[in-house]
Amino acid sequence: MATTPITPHPSTPRRFYFYAVLGAAIIEFVGFAQSYFLKGFFGTPPLYRLLHLHGFIMTSWFVVFATQTWLIEAHRVSLHRRLGIFGALLAAAILIVGAAVVTINAREGRVPPAAPVPVVVFLSYANLMAFGVLVGAAIYFRGRSEFHKRLMLVATLNLLPAAIGRIPLDFIQSGGLLTVFGLPDLFILICVVYDAARHRRLNPAFGWGALFSFVWPALGIVLGGSSGGSTFVTWVLNKAH
């Protein structure tokens, strides 16, 4: 008796990236709801203009990422590539504006209570650097979609610590840096394990991207707490005056 082979729906794997970035976007929204997205309801202090620009750029990144996943699912590869140019410019804007916001906030004392300023600032700069490295690697491997899309996802998940640190839950607020950076790493690990189980192998881009994501916060904490890290942060803040 002849049988017809059953093949999985081609869009099913691609939706994994959409759902992952949707989850990340929800975390960003919850984390910045009081201070940005819904600040009118919470009566939080007004934001300076550069901070508004930063919020707009970050929001745009998640919208573009979700749009890019949809374009691939819809087989609109040409449009995906054209929009990718804008995405690369958006990533550069995240680095430039993000670094400026970190510097201004540190200079004006807008850091978590009781947090060592050099460590927080150094980690914030390191976070931007990690995002930039991962996006740069994704752009380099743009001709290898299996690497490109995974690196872009890991880069996006590396943007979550700032939002997670602002979620008003006791276990997060009392968990310190371990929770702020551990939860994004857990999110990344879940994505990597799911992907590896689905394909029955670990994709190198996911493997190396995840390892990099796990290592840089620990190095950032160590270096930021060192005399050299403190000197570097002081020098940057003084230069910013």
Secondary structure, 3 states (H helix, E strand, C coil): CCCCCCCCCCHHHHHHHHHHHHHHHHHHHHHCHHHHHCHHHHCCCCCCHHHHHHHHHHHHHHHHHHHHHHHHHCCCHHHHHHHHHHHHHHHHHHHHHHHHHHHHHHHCCCCCCCCCHHHHHHHHHHHHHHHHHHHHHHHHCCCCHHHHHHHHHHHHHCCCHHHHCCCCCHHHHCCHHHHHHHHHHHHHHHHHHHHHHHHCCCCHHHHHHHHHHHHHHHHHHHHHCCHHHHHHHHHHHHHCC
